[in-house]
Amino acid sequence: TIPEREKHIYIKEKGEDTTQFLPSAHVETIPGSLSERGCSYCGAKLVIGGVLKDTIQLIHGPVGCAYDTWHTKRYPSDNGNFQLKYVWSSDMKEQHVVFGGEKLLKKAMLEAFAEFPDIKRMMVYTTCSTALIGDDIKPVVKEVEKELGDVDIFTVECPGFAGVSQSKGHHVFNMGWMTDKVGTYEPEITSPYTINVIGDYNIQGDTFVMEKYMEKMGIQIIAHFTGNGTYDSLRGMHRAQLNVTNCARSAGYIANELKKKYGIPRIDVDTWGFDYAKEGLRKIGAFFGIEDRAEAVIAEEVAKYESKLEWYKERL
């Protein structure tokens, strides 16, 4: 074992108590070592960006980095789960580490767009390898955008060793998107009540439930950050009247920045469980002055599931 990697992993011997040999977790990832918790790149791609349903997610690095963040989370979409079916990588080899991988990246980007002609949006991620050798991906992205003309590409420069956990990747993605993309697209407004749903990644379809509730209350969701979300809808986040934040750990940054720059207020909700869901709907209803609509949705949903809950209450 390489000495620097000993803190990341321990091979348990027969009869040993693992509590005596717990690996260090809150330390920077050693490039090339898959640690017991996700790296910074993983926090950007797997948790946030990779959830989008209409975007090519291209990882500039060895193919292992792509494999590590592909098809390992349960975030379905309403377009046939495009984001779960495919993974894209520039597939760097040793020769590219020695001589540079920018030409390889451009080739991979053009091939990806050619393979999926209906997809016009892409995110490009750096990894430990490409960051260590100094590949400059932004000029490559500009070349491809100019050459193709009808595509839009977001760069995420957050290699695995950039921080001590996935949280660094959350922060880099949030702040980068806010700086580069928010305000570059104007969404169609169809309701007097508009929100962004932030930090909801449609794990097992919970975003679909929120969409149903908001539709019943007459509220338009401008953008989902990022469950069942689209690239362009996230560019229009500046047009919402309220940010409804679920996972503050991964997406509280962009909610705060939207408040600073555009004056959009933020409320935090928890949609897991009856009591928390009721509280969240009431907060949203109170903000817009449509408490009656919130109560109507709550009453309808409680009536639908109350009898099933009683079965469990009697036995627990």
Secondary structure, 3 states (H helix, E strand, C coil): CCHHHCCCCCCCCCCCCHHHCCCCCCCCCCCCCCCCCCCHHHHHHCCCHHHCCCCEEEEECCHHHHHHCCCCCCCCCCCCCHHHHCCEECCCCHHHHHHCCHHHHHHHHHHHHHHCCCCCEEEEEECHHHHHHCCCHHHHHHHHHHHHCCCEEEEECCCHHHCCCHHHHHHHHHHHHHHHCCCCCCCCCCCCCEEEEEEECCHHHHHHHHHHHHHHHCCEEEEEEECCCCHHHHHCHHHCCEEEECCHHHHHHHHHHHHHHHCCCEEECCCCCHHHHHHHHHHHHHHHCCHHHHHHHHHHHHHHHHHHHHHHHHHC
